[in-house]
């Protein structure tokens, strides 16, 4: 899309704004305008200016593999199951192209470093989980967004925004919990529960964890009470990483549909089709 001089000047000014949120919105808008518009801004911005640096970054993003390509690479490189963290990061790039995976990884690594000294693998599993819960939900203030189904918000599903705002829906909070637990070598798995998503701590006496409700600990019978059906392995199956990613994208499909954003909903549907063809 070609830009007139007035629009170009406005874009350059906004890319140089002192408010990070304004710059972020302008980045996404310029990304949507495409190569021609970005190249035009790059040509007209002063070489050492903030606008020139931002336009250069956006041009690199435009030349980078699109989410579909990143997801296909994820499938091609999978050995048994996909890399969940890489998949969630690729999904976040569909809405936030400026987000680089290493930023997500570094933040989760930092969390693991901060909590490692307080987690003794030889301790009782319940005490380990309570330590994790205290770190995530008390120290870091992660929380489940209540009534999320009545107030659709895509940012409750994108891993970068869940980490930024420390708020999410059941599957996104469970994903953060899982990625941290795996860094600590804890035997925790995702559970593909109907209408909800929880975790299970495997061991001699397995038990369930509900990150959406501050990591509360549940028995299998209590899980059954949540869904109004007797709990069995069919109702509480272990979720593969691929299944977690697909279910996350399906939540986004429903969110964008509820918001009337058909192009984004269609994009989510195409990602699901690609992954289900695996």
ChimeraX attribute file (.defattr): number of C-alpha atoms within 10 A of each C-alpha:
attribute: neighborCount
match mode: 1-to-1
recipient: residues
	/A:1	11
	/A:2	14
	/A:3	15
	/A:4	10
	/A:5	12
	/A:6	8
	/A:7	12
	/A:8	19
	/A:9	15
	/A:10	11
	/A:11	23
	/A:12	23
	/A:13	15
	/A:14	20
	/A:15	25
	/A:16	19
	/A:17	16
	/A:18	9
	/A:19	10
	/A:20	12
	/A:21	10
	/A:22	13
	/A:23	20
	/A:24	17
	/A:25	14
	/A:26	20
	/A:27	24
	/A:28	15
	/A:29	12
	/A:30	21
	/A:31	21
	/A:32	14
	/A:33	14
	/A:34	15
	/A:35	18
	/A:36	14
	/A:37	20
	/A:38	27
	/A:39	16
	/A:40	17
	/A:41	24
	/A:42	21
	/A:43	12
	/A:44	14
	/A:45	19
	/A:46	13
	/A:47	11
	/A:48	8
	/A:49	12
	/A:50	17
	/A:51	24
	/A:52	22
	/A:53	16
	/A:54	23
	/A:55	25
	/A:56	15
	/A:57	15
	/A:58	24
	/A:59	19
	/A:60	14
	/A:61	17
	/A:62	16
	/A:63	9
	/A:64	12
	/A:65	13
	/A:66	15
	/A:67	20
	/A:68	17
	/A:69	12
	/A:70	18
	/A:71	22
	/A:72	16
	/A:73	14
	/A:74	20
	/A:75	20
	/A:76	11
	/A:77	12
	/A:78	12
	/A:79	9
	/A:80	9
	/A:81	13
	/A:82	20
	/A:83	16
	/A:84	19
	/A:85	19
	/A:86	17
	/A:87	24
	/A:88	25
	/A:89	24
	/A:90	26
	/A:91	26
	/A:92	22
	/A:93	21
	/A:94	17
	/A:95	15
	/A:96	19
	/A:97	20
	/A:98	19
	/A:99	16
	/A:100	15
	/A:101	17
	/A:102	11
	/A:103	12
	/A:104	19
	/A:105	15
	/A:106	11
	/A:107	14
	/A:108	18
	/A:109	14
	/A:110	13
	/A:111	16
	/A:112	18
	/A:113	14
	/A:114	11
	/A:115	15
	/A:116	14
	/A:117	8
	/A:118	12
	/A:119	17
	/A:120	13
	/A:121	12
	/A:122	7
	/A:123	9
	/A:124	9
	/A:125	20
	/A:126	14
	/A:127	12
	/A:128	17
	/A:129	20
	/A:130	16
	/A:131	15
	/A:132	21
	/A:133	21
	/A:134	15
	/A:135	17
	/A:136	23
	/A:137	18
	/A:138	12
	/A:139	10
	/A:140	13
	/A:141	15
	/A:142	23
	/A:143	22
	/A:144	20
	/A:145	18
	/A:146	13
	/A:147	9
	/A:148	14
	/A:149	13
	/A:150	8
	/A:151	12
	/A:152	17
	/A:153	18
	/A:154	17
	/A:155	20
	/A:156	26
	/A:157	25
	/A:158	25
	/A:159	24
	/A:160	23
	/A:161	16
	/A:162	19
	/A:163	19
	/A:164	13
	/A:165	14
	/A:166	20
	/A:167	21
	/A:168	28
	/A:169	26
	/A:170	23
	/A:171	26
	/A:172	26
	/A:173	30
	/A:174	24
	/A:175	27
	/A:176	20
	/A:177	23
	/A:178	22
	/A:179	17
	/A:180	21
	/A:181	18
	/A:182	13
	/A:183	14
	/A:184	16
	/A:185	9
	/A:186	17
	/A:187	14
	/A:188	21
	/A:189	24
	/A:190	25
	/A:191	23
	/A:192	21
	/A:193	19
	/A:194	12
	/A:195	8
	/A:196	15
	/A:197	24
	/A:198	28
	/A:199	27
	/A:200	22
	/A:201	20
	/A:202	14
	/A:203	10
	/A:204	7
	/A:205	7
	/A:206	15
	/A:207	17
	/A:208	23
	/A:209	27
	/A:210	21
	/A:211	29
	/A:212	24
	/A:213	16
	/A:214	19
	/A:215	23
	/A:216	14
	/A:217	19
	/A:218	17
	/A:219	14
	/A:220	17
	/A:221	12
	/A:222	14
	/A:223	23
	/A:224	17
	/A:225	12
	/A:226	14
	/A:227	14
	/A:228	9
	/A:229	11
	/A:230	13
	/A:231	17
	/A:232	12
	/A:233	9
	/A:234	9
	/A:235	17
	/A:236	21
	/A:237	14
	/A:238	18
	/A:239	18
	/A:240	17
	/A:241	20
	/A:242	20
	/A:243	18
	/A:244	23
	/A:245	25
	/A:246	22
	/A:247	17
	/A:248	22
	/A:249	23
	/A:250	17
	/A:251	20
	/A:252	24
	/A:253	24
	/A:254	17
	/A:255	23
	/A:256	21
	/A:257	16
	/A:258	16
	/A:259	15
	/A:260	11
	/A:261	12
	/A:262	13
	/A:263	11
	/A:264	18
	/A:265	20
	/A:266	14
	/A:267	18
	/A:268	23
	/A:269	18
	/A:270	15
	/A:271	21
	/A:272	18
	/A:273	12
	/A:274	15
	/A:275	18
	/A:276	11
	/A:277	8
	/A:278	9
